[in-house]
Amino acid sequence: MLVSEALEALEGVQKAQASHQRGVVEVEYDPSKTDDEAMKRAIEGEGFTVTD
């Protein structure tokens, strides 16, 4: 599964766009339905590291 697909599978995430070249992910989400920790777990579950 792609990082964007893993994020979009979370409740509250409307759109996720990942750029592996730039090493960034842009996410549109409803903070009342998901949070940074849930998104971090989804990204790490795909084998990537999350940094601030």
N, C-alpha and C positions, 0 to 999 in steps of 0.2 A: 504494500500500500504506500502511496505517496504521502509526504508530510501534509500537503494541503488536504488530501482526502481524510487523513486521520483527524485533522482539526475540524473539518466540516462535518464529521460524524458526531462531534460533540453537540449536545443540546445548547442552543444559544448562539452558535457560530453561523453567521450568514454567509461569509466568504473568507477564504484563505488563499493567499497567493505566495508561493515560495520561490525564491531565486537561489539556486544552489551556487551559482557563480558568485553572487554577492554575499551569500551566507546570511540572508535575511528572510523573514516571513512577515507579511502584512496581513492582519486579521481584522475583520469587521465582526463584532460580537456584542451580545447583550450581557452586560456585567451582572445582571440580576439572575442569569441562568448558568453562567460558567465563570471561571476565574483563571488567573495566571497559572496557578498550580496545576489545574486540570489540563491546560494547554501545554504546559511544560512536560507533564507526564505523557501526553499524546506524542509530542515531538521525540522525547527520549525513547519512547516505545518503538519508534521507527529507526533507532540506532544513532540518533544525532545528539549533540551536546547543546544545551541552552546556556547562553551567556547574556548578561545585561548590556 
